[in-house]
Amino acid sequence: MAIATSHKLLTDSWTAAVATLETVVGSFEADGAATNDCQVAFFEIVRDDHLHVNVTHRYQTRTAHGWMGPARLPQGFVHNRTFGSSQPLHIIRHVREMVFASRVA
């Protein structure tokens, strides 16, 4: 399985946290536990202080607690969530749950 990350930040508010998050998400592939290609996107929206996260899987997955979706895209199925002043360790726990969510049969 491949896990890719991307980010589009408009300010420096989340720069350090996203760098940490991308490093940790990159290490998810090494454990070999996932079987569903996945894209994790970190981004900001104008006039919104939250960090937005989209997790897109090739195949549909169950929705982890706290996430919205899925929405169907040409790339697969996307779930999203926002985070306020959360620390990277808190965010990564939730991202990991969504990245490794079980596939819908």
Phi and psi in radians as a Rosetta constraint file:
Dihedral C 1 N 2 CA 2 C 2 CIRCULARHARMONIC -1.887 0.35
Dihedral N 2 CA 2 C 2 N 3 CIRCULARHARMONIC 2.366 0.35
Dihedral C 2 N 3 CA 3 C 3 CIRCULARHARMONIC -2.129 0.35
Dihedral N 3 CA 3 C 3 N 4 CIRCULARHARMONIC 2.108 0.35
Dihedral C 3 N 4 CA 4 C 4 CIRCULARHARMONIC -2.036 0.35
Dihedral N 4 CA 4 C 4 N 5 CIRCULARHARMONIC 2.671 0.35
Dihedral C 4 N 5 CA 5 C 5 CIRCULARHARMONIC -2.183 0.35
Dihedral N 5 CA 5 C 5 N 6 CIRCULARHARMONIC 2.733 0.35
Dihedral C 5 N 6 CA 6 C 6 CIRCULARHARMONIC -2.631 0.35
Dihedral N 6 CA 6 C 6 N 7 CIRCULARHARMONIC 2.850 0.35
Dihedral C 6 N 7 CA 7 C 7 CIRCULARHARMONIC -2.606 0.35
Dihedral N 7 CA 7 C 7 N 8 CIRCULARHARMONIC 2.643 0.35
Dihedral C 7 N 8 CA 8 C 8 CIRCULARHARMONIC -2.473 0.35
Dihedral N 8 CA 8 C 8 N 9 CIRCULARHARMONIC 1.642 0.35
Dihedral C 8 N 9 CA 9 C 9 CIRCULARHARMONIC -1.794 0.35
Dihedral N 9 CA 9 C 9 N 10 CIRCULARHARMONIC 2.406 0.35
Dihedral C 9 N 10 CA 10 C 10 CIRCULARHARMONIC -1.687 0.35
Dihedral N 10 CA 10 C 10 N 11 CIRCULARHARMONIC -0.339 0.35
Dihedral C 10 N 11 CA 11 C 11 CIRCULARHARMONIC -2.329 0.35
Dihedral N 11 CA 11 C 11 N 12 CIRCULARHARMONIC 3.138 0.35
Dihedral C 11 N 12 CA 12 C 12 CIRCULARHARMONIC -1.589 0.35
Dihedral N 12 CA 12 C 12 N 13 CIRCULARHARMONIC -0.001 0.35
Dihedral C 12 N 13 CA 13 C 13 CIRCULARHARMONIC -0.987 0.35
Dihedral N 13 CA 13 C 13 N 14 CIRCULARHARMONIC -0.685 0.35
Dihedral C 13 N 14 CA 14 C 14 CIRCULARHARMONIC -1.920 0.35
Dihedral N 14 CA 14 C 14 N 15 CIRCULARHARMONIC 0.100 0.35
Dihedral C 14 N 15 CA 15 C 15 CIRCULARHARMONIC -0.995 0.35
Dihedral N 15 CA 15 C 15 N 16 CIRCULARHARMONIC -0.888 0.35
Dihedral C 15 N 16 CA 16 C 16 CIRCULARHARMONIC -1.146 0.35
Dihedral N 16 CA 16 C 16 N 17 CIRCULARHARMONIC -0.762 0.35
Dihedral C 16 N 17 CA 17 C 17 CIRCULARHARMONIC -1.092 0.35
Dihedral N 17 CA 17 C 17 N 18 CIRCULARHARMONIC -0.769 0.35
Dihedral C 17 N 18 CA 18 C 18 CIRCULARHARMONIC -1.160 0.35
Dihedral N 18 CA 18 C 18 N 19 CIRCULARHARMONIC -0.650 0.35
Dihedral C 18 N 19 CA 19 C 19 CIRCULARHARMONIC -1.037 0.35
Dihedral N 19 CA 19 C 19 N 20 CIRCULARHARMONIC -0.768 0.35
Dihedral C 19 N 20 CA 20 C 20 CIRCULARHARMONIC -1.119 0.35
Dihedral N 20 CA 20 C 20 N 21 CIRCULARHARMONIC -0.805 0.35
Dihedral C 20 N 21 CA 21 C 21 CIRCULARHARMONIC -1.068 0.35
Dihedral N 21 CA 21 C 21 N 22 CIRCULARHARMONIC -0.756 0.35
Dihedral C 21 N 22 CA 22 C 22 CIRCULARHARMONIC -1.112 0.35
Dihedral N 22 CA 22 C 22 N 23 CIRCULARHARMONIC -0.666 0.35
Dihedral C 22 N 23 CA 23 C 23 CIRCULARHARMONIC -1.103 0.35
Dihedral N 23 CA 23 C 23 N 24 CIRCULARHARMONIC -0.802 0.35
Dihedral C 23 N 24 CA 24 C 24 CIRCULARHARMONIC -1.184 0.35
Dihedral N 24 CA 24 C 24 N 25 CIRCULARHARMONIC -0.769 0.35
Dihedral C 24 N 25 CA 25 C 25 CIRCULARHARMONIC -1.051 0.35
Dihedral N 25 CA 25 C 25 N 26 CIRCULARHARMONIC -0.648 0.35
Dihedral C 25 N 26 CA 26 C 26 CIRCULARHARMONIC -1.061 0.35
Dihedral N 26 CA 26 C 26 N 27 CIRCULARHARMONIC -0.516 0.35
Dihedral C 26 N 27 CA 27 C 27 CIRCULARHARMONIC -1.381 0.35
Dihedral N 27 CA 27 C 27 N 28 CIRCULARHARMONIC -0.220 0.35
Dihedral C 27 N 28 CA 28 C 28 CIRCULARHARMONIC -1.040 0.35
Dihedral N 28 CA 28 C 28 N 29 CIRCULARHARMONIC -0.656 0.35
Dihedral C 28 N 29 CA 29 C 29 CIRCULARHARMONIC -1.045 0.35
Dihedral N 29 CA 29 C 29 N 30 CIRCULARHARMONIC -0.583 0.35
Dihedral C 29 N 30 CA 30 C 30 CIRCULARHARMONIC -1.121 0.35
Dihedral N 30 CA 30 C 30 N 31 CIRCULARHARMONIC -0.480 0.35
Dihedral C 30 N 31 CA 31 C 31 CIRCULARHARMONIC -1.435 0.35
Dihedral N 31 CA 31 C 31 N 32 CIRCULARHARMONIC -0.209 0.35
Dihedral C 31 N 32 CA 32 C 32 CIRCULARHARMONIC 1.149 0.35
Dihedral N 32 CA 32 C 32 N 33 CIRCULARHARMONIC 0.292 0.35
Dihedral C 32 N 33 CA 33 C 33 CIRCULARHARMONIC -1.424 0.35
Dihedral N 33 CA 33 C 33 N 34 CIRCULARHARMONIC -0.336 0.35
Dihedral C 33 N 34 CA 34 C 34 CIRCULARHARMONIC -1.715 0.35
Dihedral N 34 CA 34 C 34 N 35 CIRCULARHARMONIC 2.649 0.35
Dihedral C 34 N 35 CA 35 C 35 CIRCULARHARMONIC -2.253 0.35
Dihedral N 35 CA 35 C 35 N 36 CIRCULARHARMONIC 0.287 0.35
Dihedral C 35 N 36 CA 36 C 36 CIRCULARHARMONIC -2.336 0.35
Dihedral N 36 CA 36 C 36 N 37 CIRCULARHARMONIC 1.921 0.35
Dihedral C 36 N 37 CA 37 C 37 CIRCULARHARMONIC -0.841 0.35
Dihedral N 37 CA 37 C 37 N 38 CIRCULARHARMONIC 2.513 0.35
Dihedral C 37 N 38 CA 38 C 38 CIRCULARHARMONIC -2.597 0.35
Dihedral N 38 CA 38 C 38 N 39 CIRCULARHARMONIC 2.481 0.35
Dihedral C 38 N 39 CA 39 C 39 CIRCULARHARMONIC -2.114 0.35
Dihedral N 39 CA 39 C 39 N 40 CIRCULARHARMONIC 2.210 0.35
Dihedral C 39 N 40 CA 40 C 40 CIRCULARHARMONIC -1.953 0.35
Dihedral N 40 CA 40 C 40 N 41 CIRCULARHARMONIC 2.104 0.35
Dihedral C 40 N 41 CA 41 C 41 CIRCULARHARMONIC -2.026 0.35
Dihedral N 41 CA 41 C 41 N 42 CIRCULARHARMONIC 2.230 0.35
Dihedral C 41 N 42 CA 42 C 42 CIRCULARHARMONIC -1.871 0.35
Dihedral N 42 CA 42 C 42 N 43 CIRCULARHARMONIC 2.302 0.35
Dihedral C 42 N 43 CA 43 C 43 CIRCULARHARMONIC -2.746 0.35
Dihedral N 43 CA 43 C 43 N 44 CIRCULARHARMONIC 2.856 0.35
Dihedral C 43 N 44 CA 44 C 44 CIRCULARHARMONIC -2.030 0.35
Dihedral N 44 CA 44 C 44 N 45 CIRCULARHARMONIC 2.739 0.35
Dihedral C 44 N 45 CA 45 C 45 CIRCULARHARMONIC -2.112 0.35
Dihedral N 45 CA 45 C 45 N 46 CIRCULARHARMONIC 2.482 0.35
Dihedral C 45 N 46 CA 46 C 46 CIRCULARHARMONIC -0.941 0.35
Dihedral N 46 CA 46 C 46 N 47 CIRCULARHARMONIC 2.391 0.35
Dihedral C 46 N 47 CA 47 C 47 CIRCULARHARMONIC 1.068 0.35
Dihedral N 47 CA 47 C 47 N 48 CIRCULARHARMONIC 0.531 0.35
Dihedral C 47 N 48 CA 48 C 48 CIRCULARHARMONIC -2.445 0.35
Dihedral N 48 CA 48 C 48 N 49 CIRCULARHARMONIC 2.118 0.35
Dihedral C 48 N 49 CA 49 C 49 CIRCULARHARMONIC -1.435 0.35
Dihedral N 49 CA 49 C 49 N 50 CIRCULARHARMONIC -0.060 0.35
Dihedral C 49 N 50 CA 50 C 50 CIRCULARHARMONIC -1.421 0.35
Dihedral N 50 CA 50 C 50 N 51 CIRCULARHARMONIC 2.713 0.35
Dihedral C 50 N 51 CA 51 C 51 CIRCULARHARMONIC -1.572 0.35
Dihedral N 51 CA 51 C 51 N 52 CIRCULARHARMONIC 2.211 0.35
Dihedral C 51 N 52 CA 52 C 52 CIRCULARHARMONIC -1.765 0.35
Dihedral N 52 CA 52 C 52 N 53 CIRCULARHARMONIC 2.463 0.35
Dihedral C 52 N 53 CA 53 C 53 CIRCULARHARMONIC -2.329 0.35
Dihedral N 53 CA 53 C 53 N 54 CIRCULARHARMONIC 2.220 0.35
Dihedral C 53 N 54 CA 54 C 54 CIRCULARHARMONIC -1.935 0.35
Dihedral N 54 CA 54 C 54 N 55 CIRCULARHARMONIC 2.369 0.35
Dihedral C 54 N 55 CA 55 C 55 CIRCULARHARMONIC -2.101 0.35
Dihedral N 55 CA 55 C 55 N 56 CIRCULARHARMONIC 2.025 0.35
Dihedral C 55 N 56 CA 56 C 56 CIRCULARHARMONIC -1.959 0.35
Dihedral N 56 CA 56 C 56 N 57 CIRCULARHARMONIC 2.164 0.35
Dihedral C 56 N 57 CA 57 C 57 CIRCULARHARMONIC -1.892 0.35
Dihedral N 57 CA 57 C 57 N 58 CIRCULARHARMONIC 2.618 0.35
Dihedral C 57 N 58 CA 58 C 58 CIRCULARHARMONIC -1.109 0.35
Dihedral N 58 CA 58 C 58 N 59 CIRCULARHARMONIC -0.740 0.35
Dihedral C 58 N 59 CA 59 C 59 CIRCULARHARMONIC -1.949 0.35
Dihedral N 59 CA 59 C 59 N 60 CIRCULARHARMONIC 2.622 0.35
Dihedral C 59 N 60 CA 60 C 60 CIRCULARHARMONIC -1.109 0.35
Dihedral N 60 CA 60 C 60 N 61 CIRCULARHARMONIC 2.432 0.35
Dihedral C 60 N 61 CA 61 C 61 CIRCULARHARMONIC -2.157 0.35
Dihedral N 61 CA 61 C 61 N 62 CIRCULARHARMONIC 2.922 0.35
Dihedral C 61 N 62 CA 62 C 62 CIRCULARHARMONIC -1.216 0.35
Dihedral N 62 CA 62 C 62 N 63 CIRCULARHARMONIC 2.734 0.35
Dihedral C 62 N 63 CA 63 C 63 CIRCULARHARMONIC -1.586 0.35
Dihedral N 63 CA 63 C 63 N 64 CIRCULARHARMONIC 2.094 0.35
Dihedral C 63 N 64 CA 64 C 64 CIRCULARHARMONIC -1.215 0.35
Dihedral N 64 CA 64 C 64 N 65 CIRCULARHARMONIC 2.687 0.35
Dihedral C 64 N 65 CA 65 C 65 CIRCULARHARMONIC -0.969 0.35
Dihedral N 65 CA 65 C 65 N 66 CIRCULARHARMONIC 2.277 0.35
Dihedral C 65 N 66 CA 66 C 66 CIRCULARHARMONIC 1.606 0.35
Dihedral N 66 CA 66 C 66 N 67 CIRCULARHARMONIC -0.116 0.35
Dihedral C 66 N 67 CA 67 C 67 CIRCULARHARMONIC -1.757 0.35
Dihedral N 67 CA 67 C 67 N 68 CIRCULARHARMONIC 2.681 0.35
Dihedral C 67 N 68 CA 68 C 68 CIRCULARHARMONIC -1.831 0.35
Dihedral N 68 CA 68 C 68 N 69 CIRCULARHARMONIC 2.631 0.35
Dihedral C 68 N 69 CA 69 C 69 CIRCULARHARMONIC 2.115 0.35
Dihedral N 69 CA 69 C 69 N 70 CIRCULARHARMONIC -3.040 0.35
Dihedral C 69 N 70 CA 70 C 70 CIRCULARHARMONIC -1.582 0.35
Dihedral N 70 CA 70 C 70 N 71 CIRCULARHARMONIC 2.745 0.35
Dihedral C 70 N 71 CA 71 C 71 CIRCULARHARMONIC -1.954 0.35
Dihedral N 71 CA 71 C 71 N 72 CIRCULARHARMONIC 2.527 0.35
Dihedral C 71 N 72 CA 72 C 72 CIRCULARHARMONIC -1.578 0.35
Dihedral N 72 CA 72 C 72 N 73 CIRCULARHARMONIC 2.220 0.35
Dihedral C 72 N 73 CA 73 C 73 CIRCULARHARMONIC -2.186 0.35
Dihedral N 73 CA 73 C 73 N 74 CIRCULARHARMONIC 2.867 0.35
Dihedral C 73 N 74 CA 74 C 74 CIRCULARHARMONIC -1.000 0.35
Dihedral N 74 CA 74 C 74 N 75 CIRCULARHARMONIC -0.519 0.35
Dihedral C 74 N 75 CA 75 C 75 CIRCULARHARMONIC -1.407 0.35
Dihedral N 75 CA 75 C 75 N 76 CIRCULARHARMONIC -0.264 0.35
Dihedral C 75 N 76 CA 76 C 76 CIRCULARHARMONIC 2.523 0.35
Dihedral N 76 CA 76 C 76 N 77 CIRCULARHARMONIC -2.416 0.35
Dihedral C 76 N 77 CA 77 C 77 CIRCULARHARMONIC -2.082 0.35
Dihedral N 77 CA 77 C 77 N 78 CIRCULARHARMONIC 2.210 0.35
Dihedral C 77 N 78 CA 78 C 78 CIRCULARHARMONIC -1.961 0.35
Dihedral N 78 CA 78 C 78 N 79 CIRCULARHARMONIC 2.413 0.35
Dihedral C 78 N 79 CA 79 C 79 CIRCULARHARMONIC -2.064 0.35
Dihedral N 79 CA 79 C 79 N 80 CIRCULARHARMONIC 2.604 0.35
Dihedral C 79 N 80 CA 80 C 80 CIRCULARHARMONIC -2.416 0.35
Dihedral N 80 CA 80 C 80 N 81 CIRCULARHARMONIC 2.820 0.35
Dihedral C 80 N 81 CA 81 C 81 CIRCULARHARMONIC -2.796 0.35
Dihedral N 81 CA 81 C 81 N 82 CIRCULARHARMONIC 2.686 0.35
Dihedral C 81 N 82 CA 82 C 82 CIRCULARHARMONIC -2.065 0.35
Dihedral N 82 CA 82 C 82 N 83 CIRCULARHARMONIC 2.686 0.35
Dihedral C 82 N 83 CA 83 C 83 CIRCULARHARMONIC -2.282 0.35
Dihedral N 83 CA 83 C 83 N 84 CIRCULARHARMONIC 2.414 0.35
Dihedral C 83 N 84 CA 84 C 84 CIRCULARHARMONIC -1.554 0.35
Dihedral N 84 CA 84 C 84 N 85 CIRCULARHARMONIC -1.954 0.35
Dihedral C 84 N 85 CA 85 C 85 CIRCULARHARMONIC -1.619 0.35
Dihedral N 85 CA 85 C 85 N 86 CIRCULARHARMONIC 0.439 0.35
Dihedral C 85 N 86 CA 86 C 86 CIRCULARHARMONIC -1.145 0.35
Dihedral N 86 CA 86 C 86 N 87 CIRCULARHARMONIC 2.588 0.35
Dihedral C 86 N 87 CA 87 C 87 CIRCULARHARMONIC -1.375 0.35
Dihedral N 87 CA 87 C 87 N 88 CIRCULARHARMONIC 2.672 0.35
Dihedral C 87 N 88 CA 88 C 88 CIRCULARHARMONIC -0.936 0.35
Dihedral N 88 CA 88 C 88 N 89 CIRCULARHARMONIC -0.652 0.35
Dihedral C 88 N 89 CA 89 C 89 CIRCULARHARMONIC -1.121 0.35
Dihedral N 89 CA 89 C 89 N 90 CIRCULARHARMONIC -0.629 0.35
Dihedral C 89 N 90 CA 90 C 90 CIRCULARHARMONIC -1.184 0.35
Dihedral N 90 CA 90 C 90 N 91 CIRCULARHARMONIC -0.799 0.35
Dihedral C 90 N 91 CA 91 C 91 CIRCULARHARMONIC -1.119 0.35
Dihedral N 91 CA 91 C 91 N 92 CIRCULARHARMONIC -0.779 0.35
Dihedral C 91 N 92 CA 92 C 92 CIRCULARHARMONIC -1.110 0.35
Dihedral N 92 CA 92 C 92 N 93 CIRCULARHARMONIC -0.590 0.35
Dihedral C 92 N 93 CA 93 C 93 CIRCULARHARMONIC -1.048 0.35
Dihedral N 93 CA 93 C 93 N 94 CIRCULARHARMONIC -0.762 0.35
Dihedral C 93 N 94 CA 94 C 94 CIRCULARHARMONIC -1.249 0.35
Dihedral N 94 CA 94 C 94 N 95 CIRCULARHARMONIC -0.690 0.35
Dihedral C 94 N 95 CA 95 C 95 CIRCULARHARMONIC -1.102 0.35
Dihedral N 95 CA 95 C 95 N 96 CIRCULARHARMONIC -0.759 0.35
Dihedral C 95 N 96 CA 96 C 96 CIRCULARHARMONIC -1.043 0.35
Dihedral N 96 CA 96 C 96 N 97 CIRCULARHARMONIC -0.745 0.35
Dihedral C 96 N 97 CA 97 C 97 CIRCULARHARMONIC -1.021 0.35
Dihedral N 97 CA 97 C 97 N 98 CIRCULARHARMONIC -0.689 0.35
Dihedral C 97 N 98 CA 98 C 98 CIRCULARHARMONIC -1.335 0.35
Dihedral N 98 CA 98 C 98 N 99 CIRCULARHARMONIC -0.701 0.35
Dihedral C 98 N 99 CA 99 C 99 CIRCULARHARMONIC -1.044 0.35
Dihedral N 99 CA 99 C 99 N 100 CIRCULARHARMONIC -0.698 0.35
Dihedral C 99 N 100 CA 100 C 100 CIRCULARHARMONIC -1.726 0.35
Dihedral N 100 CA 100 C 100 N 101 CIRCULARHARMONIC 0.305 0.35
Dihedral C 100 N 101 CA 101 C 101 CIRCULARHARMONIC -1.041 0.35
Dihedral N 101 CA 101 C 101 N 102 CIRCULARHARMONIC 2.522 0.35
Dihedral C 101 N 102 CA 102 C 102 CIRCULARHARMONIC -1.276 0.35
Dihedral N 102 CA 102 C 102 N 103 CIRCULARHARMONIC 2.570 0.35
Dihedral C 102 N 103 CA 103 C 103 CIRCULARHARMONIC -1.219 0.35
Dihedral N 103 CA 103 C 103 N 104 CIRCULARHARMONIC 2.591 0.35
Dihedral C 103 N 104 CA 104 C 104 CIRCULARHARMONIC -1.486 0.35
Dihedral N 104 CA 104 C 104 N 105 CIRCULARHARMONIC 2.280 0.35
